[in-house]
C-alpha cells in the first residue's frame, strides 16, 4: 500500500519509483481508473488473477474513485483513493517521455509515478520506467 500524503508530496514533473513508497512488499502494481472494475489492457496470468479477485470482491467505483492493485504471491489487495483537488489520476499517452511509458500494470520494481497539471489541477500518472 501507498500513503496518500506520499503521493501528494511528489513534485510536479518528478518521477518516483513506486517501490520506494510501498508500505508492504509487492511483486506487481496495477492502476484502476474510475469506472474500471477489471483490467482491460493487461493480459495473461496476472490479469486473470486480478480480475478474478475484483469480480469476487464486487469491486465497484464511481467518478471520484481510482485505485492501485498490489500483487504479492497469491495475495491481491486493492487500495482505493478518492479524487481531490490535490490528487487524482490522469491517463497519459502510451509514450509519456523517454523515461516513462503509460501502462496498466508493471512489476513493482519498474512502476513509476509522476504528478502533472492537467485540466487545471494536479494528477498522478502511472507508468513503467524505460
C-alpha positions as CSV (number, residue, x, y, z in Angstrom):
1,X,0.0,0.0,0.0
2,X,1.0,3.6,-0.5
3,X,0.4,6.6,1.7
4,X,-1.8,9.3,0.1
5,X,0.4,12.0,1.6
6,X,3.4,10.4,-0.1
7,X,1.7,10.6,-3.5
8,X,0.6,14.2,-2.8
9,X,4.1,15.2,-1.9
10,X,5.6,14.2,-5.3
11,X,6.8,17.3,-7.0
12,X,5.2,18.2,-10.4
13,X,7.3,16.5,-13.0
14,X,9.3,14.4,-10.6
15,X,9.4,10.7,-11.5
16,X,9.4,8.4,-8.4
17,X,9.8,4.7,-8.3
18,X,6.6,3.4,-6.7
19,X,8.5,0.6,-4.9
20,X,10.2,3.4,-2.8
21,X,6.7,4.4,-1.5
22,X,5.3,0.9,-0.8
23,X,4.4,0.2,2.9
24,X,4.2,-3.6,2.1
25,X,6.1,-5.7,-0.4
26,X,4.6,-6.2,-3.8
27,X,5.7,-8.0,-7.0
28,X,3.3,-6.1,-9.3
29,X,1.2,-3.0,-9.2
30,X,-1.7,-2.1,-11.5
31,X,-3.8,1.0,-11.7
32,X,-7.6,1.2,-12.0
33,X,-9.3,4.3,-13.3
34,X,-12.8,5.4,-12.3
35,X,-15.5,3.0,-13.5
36,X,-12.9,0.4,-14.3
37,X,-13.9,-2.8,-12.5
38,X,-11.3,-5.0,-14.2
39,X,-8.1,-4.8,-16.1
40,X,-8.6,-4.2,-19.8
41,X,-5.2,-3.7,-21.3
42,X,-3.3,-6.3,-19.4
43,X,-3.5,-10.0,-20.4
44,X,-2.2,-13.3,-19.1
45,X,-2.0,-14.9,-15.6
46,X,-1.5,-11.6,-13.7
47,X,-4.7,-10.1,-15.3
48,X,-6.6,-13.3,-14.7
49,X,-5.7,-13.4,-11.0
50,X,-6.6,-9.7,-10.5
51,X,-9.8,-9.8,-12.5
52,X,-11.0,-12.9,-10.6
53,X,-10.3,-11.1,-7.3
54,X,-12.1,-7.9,-8.5
55,X,-15.1,-10.0,-9.6
56,X,-15.2,-11.9,-6.3
57,X,-15.0,-8.7,-4.3
58,X,-17.5,-7.0,-6.4
59,X,-15.2,-4.0,-6.9
60,X,-17.3,-1.0,-7.8
61,X,-16.2,2.5,-8.2
62,X,-17.6,5.8,-9.2
63,X,-16.4,9.1,-10.9
64,X,-14.3,10.1,-7.9
65,X,-12.6,6.8,-7.1
66,X,-9.5,5.2,-8.6
67,X,-7.1,2.7,-7.2
68,X,-3.9,0.7,-7.2
69,X,-3.9,-3.1,-7.2
70,X,-1.0,-4.8,-5.5
71,X,0.0,-8.4,-6.0
72,X,2.4,-10.3,-3.8
73,X,2.5,-14.1,-4.4
74,X,-1.1,-15.3,-4.3
75,X,-2.3,-12.2,-2.4
76,X,-4.1,-9.4,-4.2
77,X,-5.1,-6.1,-2.5
78,X,-6.8,-3.0,-3.8
79,X,-6.2,0.4,-2.4
80,X,-8.9,3.0,-3.4
81,X,-8.3,6.7,-3.5
82,X,-10.8,9.5,-3.7
83,X,-10.0,12.2,-6.2
84,X,-9.4,15.6,-4.6
85,X,-8.0,19.0,-5.6
86,X,-4.6,17.7,-4.5
87,X,-4.6,14.3,-6.1
88,X,-6.4,12.5,-8.9
89,X,-5.5,10.0,-11.6
90,X,-5.0,11.0,-15.2
91,X,-4.4,8.8,-18.1
92,X,-1.3,9.5,-20.1
93,X,-0.3,8.9,-23.7
94,X,1.4,5.5,-24.1
95,X,4.7,7.1,-24.6
96,X,4.9,9.8,-21.9
97,X,8.6,10.5,-22.1
98,X,12.0,9.0,-22.7
99,X,12.0,7.8,-19.1
100,X,8.4,6.5,-18.7
101,X,5.6,4.9,-20.7
102,X,2.0,4.6,-19.5
103,X,0.9,1.0,-18.7
104,X,-1.9,-0.5,-16.7
105,X,0.4,-2.9,-14.8
106,X,4.1,-3.1,-14.1
107,X,6.4,-5.0,-11.8
108,X,6.8,-3.2,-8.6
109,X,10.5,-2.5,-9.4
110,X,9.6,-0.9,-12.8
111,X,6.5,1.0,-11.7
112,X,6.9,4.8,-11.6
113,X,4.6,7.7,-10.8
114,X,4.8,11.4,-11.5
115,X,2.5,14.3,-10.9
116,X,1.5,16.7,-13.7
117,X,-1.0,19.5,-14.2
118,X,-4.0,18.6,-16.4
119,X,-7.4,20.2,-16.6
120,X,-6.4,22.9,-14.1
121,X,-5.1,20.6,-11.3
122,X,-2.5,18.1,-10.3
123,X,-3.0,14.5,-11.2
124,X,-0.9,11.3,-11.0
125,X,0.4,9.5,-14.0
126,X,1.3,5.8,-13.5
127,X,3.7,4.1,-15.8
128,X,6.8,1.9,-16.3
129,X,10.4,3.0,-16.3
130,X,12.1,2.5,-19.6
